[in-house]
Amino acid sequence: MPSKAATSRVASGEETRARLLDAAISRLAENGPDATFDLIAADVGVTKGALYHHFGSKEGLVEEVYKEAVRRHASQVIAASSAGDGRTRLHGLVSKSAQLYGSGTPFYRLLLRLHVEAGTSRPYLAPIARRVQGRQREYMTSLIEAGQKDGTLRNDVDATALGQTVNAALQGFLVQQVMPAEMQRQAAEGFAELLEVLL
């Protein structure tokens, strides 16, 4: 059984790691993924060595930032699509995703950049991006299947194909952050109307 001192050290280490990850997300969102370890460490009041201890390398830090950014986004859209019938849950997911992607915040600009770089300059992020996409498609498909089962969605369309279509549209909303807010709003409204036809 670990001593109190050992347990306390582990808890302190986990707290420091969480603080470093929060600081890294903020700093990378503000300065891009090339922000220095020195800046991130200074934000938390620790040495650069603490970052290497917890994340191993700059790539290791960026990978953890990407995973955590995805988790934070997922927790919000899952919460928005967790109650009601299948149709209500699917609309909750689409609406919340469009709202978050269109927010124009540094966090979502960072998430977009890391998604893009997973397929270009940071290929070590690609396995994460593939897992995320797979889970998103499965979740959307499960919402459609729930709606087909409870009678709120038409059951003459393939749930998997529709889930893939909705997922692709939401990825488009993420990329549309570069467009003016009004164009983003119009695109979201247009998709909502089209989705009603599909559903």
C-alpha positions in Angstrom: 0.0 0.0 0.0 1.5 3.4 -1.0 2.4 5.8 1.7 0.6 9.1 2.2 3.7 11.0 0.9 3.7 8.8 -2.3 0.0 9.3 -2.8 0.4 13.1 -2.3 3.3 13.2 -4.9 1.2 11.4 -7.5 -1.7 13.7 -6.9 0.6 16.8 -7.1 2.1 15.4 -10.3 -1.3 14.9 -11.9 -2.4 18.4 -10.9 0.7 19.9 -12.4 0.2 17.9 -15.6 -3.4 19.1 -15.8 -2.3 22.7 -15.3 0.3 22.4 -17.9 -2.2 20.9 -20.4 -4.6 23.8 -19.7 -1.8 26.3 -20.2 -0.7 24.6 -23.4 -4.2 24.6 -24.8 -4.5 28.4 -24.1 -1.0 29.2 -25.3 -1.3 27.0 -28.5 -4.7 28.5 -29.2 -3.3 32.0 -28.9 0.1 31.5 -30.6 -0.4 28.3 -32.7 1.2 24.9 -32.2 4.6 26.3 -32.5 4.4 28.2 -29.1 7.6 27.5 -27.1 7.9 25.2 -24.0 9.4 28.3 -22.2 6.1 30.3 -22.6 3.9 27.4 -21.5 6.1 26.6 -18.5 6.2 30.2 -17.5 2.4 30.4 -17.6 2.3 27.7 -14.9 5.3 28.8 -13.0 7.4 25.7 -13.6 10.6 24.9 -15.5 10.6 23.7 -19.1 11.9 20.4 -17.7 8.4 19.8 -16.1 6.9 19.8 -19.6 9.5 17.3 -20.8 8.8 15.2 -17.7 5.1 15.0 -18.3 4.9 15.0 -22.1 8.3 13.9 -23.3 8.6 16.2 -26.3 6.9 19.0 -28.2 5.1 16.4 -30.3 4.0 14.6 -27.2 2.5 17.8 -25.9 0.8 18.7 -29.1 -0.7 15.1 -29.2 -2.1 15.5 -25.7 -3.4 18.9 -26.5 -5.2 17.5 -29.5 -6.7 14.6 -27.5 -7.9 16.9 -24.7 -9.3 19.5 -27.2 -11.3 16.7 -28.8 -12.5 15.4 -25.4 -13.6 18.9 -24.4 -15.5 19.4 -27.6 -17.1 15.9 -27.4 -18.3 16.4 -23.9 -20.3 19.5 -25.0 -21.9 18.0 -28.0 -22.7 14.7 -26.2 -24.4 16.7 -23.4 -26.4 18.6 -26.0 -27.6 15.3 -27.6 -28.2 13.2 -24.5 -31.9 13.8 -23.8 -35.1 13.3 -25.8 -36.1 11.2 -28.7 -33.7 10.3 -31.6 -34.7 13.3 -33.7 -34.3 15.7 -30.8 -30.9 14.3 -29.9 -29.6 14.5 -33.5 -30.8 18.1 -33.9 -29.1 18.9 -30.5 -25.9 17.5 -31.8 -26.0 19.4 -35.1 -27.1 22.6 -33.5 -24.4 22.6 -30.8 -21.7 21.6 -33.2 -22.6 24.4 -35.6 -22.7 26.8 -32.7 -19.3 25.8 -31.3 -17.6 25.6 -34.7 -18.9 29.0 -35.6 -17.9 30.6 -32.3 -14.6 31.8 -33.8 -12.8 31.2 -30.5 -9.1 30.5 -30.3 -9.9 27.1 -29.0 -11.8 26.1 -32.1 -9.3 27.7 -34.4 -6.7 25.5 -32.7 -8.9 22.4 -33.1 -9.3 23.2 -36.8 -5.6 23.7 -37.3 -4.7 20.4 -35.5 -7.4 18.5 -37.6 -5.8 19.9 -40.8 -2.2 19.3 -39.7 -3.1 15.7 -38.8 -3.3 15.1 -42.6 -0.4 17.3 -43.5 2.5 18.5 -41.4 1.8 16.5 -38.2 1.1 12.9 -39.4 1.6 11.5 -35.9 -1.8 13.0 -35.2 -3.5 11.1 -38.0 -4.3 8.0 -36.0 -6.1 10.2 -33.4 -8.0 12.0 -36.1 -9.1 8.7 -37.6 -10.3 7.4 -34.3 -12.2 10.6 -33.6 -13.9 10.5 -37.0 -14.8 6.8 -36.5 -16.4 7.5 -33.1 -18.2 10.5 -34.4 -19.7 8.5 -37.3 -20.7 5.7 -34.9 -22.3 8.2 -32.5 -24.3 9.9 -35.2 -25.4 6.6 -36.6 -26.6 5.5 -33.2 -28.7 8.7 -32.9 -30.3 8.0 -36.2 -30.9 4.4 -35.4 -32.5 5.5 -32.1 -34.8 7.9 -34.0 -35.7 5.2 -36.5 -36.5 2.8 -33.6 -38.7 5.4 -31.7 -40.5 6.5 -34.9 -39.2 10.1 -35.0 -37.0 9.5 -38.0 -37.8 7.9 -41.3 -36.6 4.3 -41.5 -36.3 4.0 -45.3 -32.8 5.5 -45.3 -29.6 3.7 -44.4 -28.6 4.9 -40.9 -24.9 4.5 -41.5 -25.0 6.4 -44.8 -27.0 9.2 -43.2 -24.6 9.2 -40.2 -21.6 9.6 -42.5 -23.4 12.4 -44.3 -24.2 14.4 -41.1 -20.6 13.8 -39.9 -19.2 15.2 -43.2 -21.4 18.2 -42.9 -20.3 18.9 -39.4 -16.6 18.7 -40.4 -17.5 21.3 -43.1 -18.8 23.6 -40.3 -15.4 23.2 -38.5 -13.6 24.3 -41.7 -16.0 27.1 -42.4 -14.6 29.0 -39.4 -12.5 30.9 -41.9 -15.7 32.3 -43.5 -17.6 35.4 -42.2 -20.0 34.7 -39.3 -23.1 35.5 -41.4 -22.1 33.0 -44.1 -21.5 30.4 -41.4 -25.0 31.1 -40.0 -26.6 30.7 -43.4 -24.8 27.5 -44.0 -26.0 26.0 -40.7 -29.6 27.1 -41.4 -29.4 25.7 -44.9 -28.1 22.4 -43.6 -30.8 22.2 -41.0 -33.5 22.6 -43.7 -31.8 19.9 -45.8 -31.5 17.6 -42.8 -35.3 17.9 -42.3 -35.8 16.6 -45.8 -33.4 13.7 -45.2 -35.0 12.8 -41.9 
